[in-house]
Amino acid sequence: MVKISIFYPNTGKFDMAYYLNTHMPRSIELLNQGKGYRGVSVERGLGGATPGSAPPFVAMCHYLFDSAEDFMAAFMPHAVELQGDMSNYTDIETVIQVSEVVIVR
């Protein structure tokens, strides 16, 4: 299984309400139809390592798929729509990582 993580560094504007109520429901609607889809989680950054410090990431989104190829097959037909919607909630340049999930409990 792989995890596709989309990190939003705390470096610009981020409309969490739009992201949670508009972008993510549409993203989930489109991608969960793909082969190998296993789930998604979204995290909101609350703080950094030092008490009271700002979080390094304002938000993170993690998709689980059986393989990176399954994710790409699910994402690519909707890439223009989903990436085009980003300007409605952020001006942050995302950091994307594909990871192999080696432990799940």
N, C-alpha and C positions, 0 to 999 in steps of 0.2 A: 504494500500500500504506500502511496505517496501523499505528502501534504504540500499543497501549493499555498505559500504564505505571502500575503500582501501587507507590507508594513507601511504605515504613514508616519514618517518622522515628524516630530513636533516642531515644524519649521514654517508653518503658514496657516492659512485659514482652513477650517474644517467644520462643516455644518453637520453635526452628529445627528440631529433630528431628520434631516433629509436623507442622510446615509442609511439610518436605521429604518425609516418609514417608507422610503421610496426606492432608493438604489438597491439595497440588499434584497427586499422582497422580489423585485424584478430579476435580479441576478440569480436568486435561488430558484425562481420559477423556470428560468431558462436552463440553468446548468444541471438541475436535478433530474432532468429528462435524459441526460447523457448516460451512456454505458459506463459502468464502473463508479458512478457517484456514490459516495458513502456518507457524506454529511458536510456541514459547515459550522464554524463558530466565529463569532466576532467578539473582540475584546476592546474595551475602552481604557486607555492609559489613565492611571490615577496619580502616580508619583514615581519618582526615581529612587535610587539606592539610598540617598540621604533623606531623612525625614523632612517633609515640607518642600522637597525639590520637585520640579516639573518632570513629568514622564518623558523619556526619550522618544516614545511613540504615542501619538494621540489616539491611534486606533490600529488594530491588526485584524486581518481576516484570514481564516485558514480553511481551505477546501480539502477534503479527503476524497481521493479517487484510487481505484485499483492500480492505475499507472499514469505516468505523465502523458502518454499517448491518448488515454481516455479523456483526460482533462482537456487537452488541446482539441480533440474531436468535438467535445461538448462546447468549448469556449469559442473557437474560431468562427462558427456561423453567426455568433452574436457579438463578436469583438467590436465592431463599429458602434453598435448601440451602447454597449456597456462602457467602453472607453470614452465615447462621446458624451456620456452622462457625467463623467467625472468633474467637468468644469462647473456643474451645478452644486457640488458640495466641497470641492477642494482645489487649491492651486499647488498642492504639495506633490513633489516628484516621488513616486512610490519606489520602494525597494521590494523586489520579488525574489523569493527563494523557493526552490523545489527540493524537498527533503524526502528521504526514505524513512518511513515510520518503522522503528525497530522494536519498540516496546509500547504496548497498549494494555491497560488494566481496567 
